[in-house]
Amino acid sequence: MARQALAAQAGLDAGDGDAEVLAAKVVTARFYVEQLLPAVAGLAQPVTAGYEDLFAVEPGALAGS
């Protein structure tokens, strides 16, 4: 996405291509980086914590059997 944004900005600067589409690519990349990507830091611990607790409970116990 960063490479696309850089290429889109270069296209805008050079006056090449559809300016509306290129500008949308730049704005979309900026939104992703500023609004969505920061959430990754908060998800790193749960994603890397391991699976032991997940498998410590028998499936029947979760289903109420």
C-alpha positions in Angstrom: 0.0 0.0 0.0 2.9 2.3 0.8 4.5 1.6 -2.6 1.2 2.3 -4.3 0.8 5.6 -2.4 4.3 6.7 -3.4 3.7 5.8 -7.0 0.4 7.6 -7.0 2.0 10.7 -5.5 4.7 10.6 -8.1 2.0 10.3 -10.8 0.2 13.3 -9.3 3.4 15.3 -9.2 4.2 14.4 -12.8 0.6 15.0 -14.0 0.4 11.4 -15.2 -2.8 9.3 -15.0 -6.2 10.0 -13.5 -5.6 12.6 -10.8 -8.8 11.6 -8.9 -7.9 7.9 -8.7 -4.3 8.7 -7.8 -5.3 11.2 -5.0 -7.8 8.6 -3.7 -4.9 6.1 -3.4 -2.8 8.5 -1.4 -5.7 9.4 0.9 -6.6 5.8 1.4 -3.0 4.9 2.4 -2.8 7.8 4.8 -6.1 6.8 6.4 -4.9 3.2 6.8 -1.6 4.3 8.3 -3.1 6.9 10.7 -6.3 5.2 11.7 -6.1 1.4 11.3 -2.4 0.4 11.6 -1.9 1.8 15.1 -4.4 -0.9 16.4 -1.9 -3.5 15.4 0.3 -2.7 18.5 -2.7 -3.5 20.7 -3.3 -6.8 19.1 0.4 -8.1 19.1 0.2 -9.6 22.6 -3.1 -11.6 22.1 -1.9 -12.8 18.7 1.5 -14.0 20.0 0.3 -15.2 23.5 0.1 -18.9 22.4 -2.7 -21.4 22.1 -2.4 -23.3 25.4 -5.4 -21.7 27.1 -7.5 -22.2 24.0 -7.0 -25.9 24.1 -7.1 -26.3 28.0 -11.0 -26.6 27.8 -12.7 -29.5 26.3 -15.0 -28.6 23.4 -18.0 -30.2 25.1 -17.6 -27.9 28.1 -17.9 -24.9 25.7 -21.0 -26.3 24.1 -22.7 -26.9 27.5 -22.6 -30.7 27.1 
